[in-house]
Each structure stands twice: as C-alpha cells, then as structure tokens.
C-alpha cells in the first residue's frame, strides 16, 4: 500500500490544522491506520490510531482531547484534526498502515506498522 500525507504547515499556538493521508494499493478496510510524529533529535512517537472495525481509535496522552483521528473508507483516507495546537506539537507527522485486518489491535509501537508515508511538517509558533 502507498500512503500520501498532506496538510502540514505553520500555525500559531491555539490554532488548528487537519492532516490527511490517502492510501492506495490494497483493501483499505484491512489496515489499522496510525499517525506518528518525530521532532528533531527525538524518536518517532505514536500520536493516534484507528481501525476499520467499529471505528475504534486510541490516542497518546499528550494529544488526548485535542486531536481527533478519523477515516473515510470510501475515499481510502484518514485524517488527523489537530486543535488547540501547542509549540510542542511541532514535528514531522507520518501516517502508517498495519495490515492487521478490520478488527486488528491499534498498536502504539512503530515497528508494528508495515507501511509509511513520506511525512508532512507541522510547525506551531508560540
């Protein structure tokens, strides 16, 4: 599967951005989809993930209540709505796909994910 992330940019603290990730190549419903991010000098960390079955999602504690992940299965696309942005949210954001099936576990471990997009940069100014 191929992933194409978009939507990053520069935003002031308190503002909002929406990231998109379009998937192509295989049956979208078979994939658990996730967003990760990586700031300079840090490891890539889990942000949010969602599966097809039941629309179950999970979030990192640092973004819970501010970010919302969703998926449009008709468009083979996932989104990350980021509200109340903070400077510490600045990073390159990556979407990822795990061939875990429609009811697969939503993992926060990057090694579980099989495919990765190219990343989109988010910068939040104070």
C-alpha positions in Angstrom: 0.0 0.0 0.0 1.2 3.5 -0.7 0.5 6.4 1.6 0.5 10.1 0.8 0.3 12.6 3.7 -0.6 16.2 3.4 -1.9 19.2 5.3 1.0 20.3 7.4 2.1 23.9 7.7 2.7 26.7 10.1 0.2 27.6 12.7 0.1 29.7 15.9 -0.4 28.1 19.2 -4.1 27.6 19.9 -4.9 27.1 16.2 -6.0 24.1 14.2 -4.7 22.0 11.3 -6.1 19.0 9.6 -3.8 16.4 8.2 -4.8 13.9 5.5 -3.4 10.6 4.4 -4.6 8.9 1.3 -3.9 5.2 0.8 -3.8 3.2 -2.4 -3.0 -0.3 -3.4 -4.9 -2.7 -1.3 -8.2 -3.1 0.6 -8.3 -0.2 2.9 -10.5 -1.8 5.5 -7.8 -4.4 6.2 -5.5 -1.8 7.6 -5.2 -0.3 11.0 -4.1 3.2 10.3 -1.9 5.4 12.5 -0.3 8.8 12.9 3.2 9.2 14.4 5.3 12.2 14.7 9.0 13.0 15.1 10.6 16.2 16.3 14.3 16.9 15.7 16.5 14.8 17.9 13.7 12.7 19.2 12.3 9.2 18.4 9.2 8.8 16.3 6.3 8.6 18.6 2.7 7.4 18.4 0.0 10.1 18.1 -3.2 8.3 17.2 -4.5 5.2 15.5 -7.8 3.9 14.2 -9.1 0.6 12.8 -11.9 -0.1 10.4 -14.0 -2.4 12.7 -16.2 -0.3 15.0 -14.2 2.8 14.2 -12.1 2.1 17.4 -9.4 4.7 18.0 -6.8 5.4 20.6 -4.6 8.4 21.4 -1.3 9.3 23.0 -1.9 11.0 26.3 -0.2 14.2 25.1 -2.9 14.8 22.4 -6.0 13.3 24.0 -8.9 15.7 23.9 -7.1 17.9 21.4 -6.6 15.7 18.3 -9.2 13.5 16.6 -8.4 10.8 14.1 -11.0 9.6 11.6 -11.2 7.6 8.5 -13.2 7.8 5.3 -13.3 4.3 3.9 -15.0 5.4 0.7 -12.0 7.7 0.0 -9.3 5.4 1.4 -8.2 8.4 3.5 -7.6 9.1 7.2 -7.5 12.5 8.9 -6.0 14.0 11.9 -7.8 17.0 13.2 -5.5 18.9 15.4 -7.0 21.6 17.7 -5.5 23.7 20.5 -2.1 23.3 19.0 0.9 23.8 21.2 4.5 24.5 20.2 5.5 21.0 21.4 3.2 19.6 18.7 5.8 20.8 16.1 7.2 17.8 14.3 7.1 15.9 11.1 3.9 13.8 11.1 3.8 10.4 9.4 0.9 8.2 8.6 1.3 4.5 8.8 -0.6 1.3 7.9 -0.6 -2.0 9.7 -2.0 -5.0 7.9 -3.9 -6.2 10.9 -7.3 -6.7 9.5 -10.6 -4.9 10.1 -10.6 -5.8 13.8 -6.9 -5.6 14.4 -5.4 -4.1 17.6 -4.4 -0.5 17.3 -0.8 -0.5 18.3 1.3 2.4 19.5 4.5 0.6 18.5 6.0 1.9 15.3 7.6 -1.5 14.5 4.2 -3.0 14.1 3.3 -0.8 11.1 4.2 -2.1 7.7 3.9 0.9 5.5 4.8 4.6 6.0 4.0 7.8 4.2 6.6 10.4 3.4 5.7 12.8 6.3 4.3 16.3 6.5 5.8 19.0 8.6 3.8 20.8 11.3 5.3 23.9 13.0 3.5 25.6 15.8 4.7 29.0 16.9 4.2 30.4 20.4 
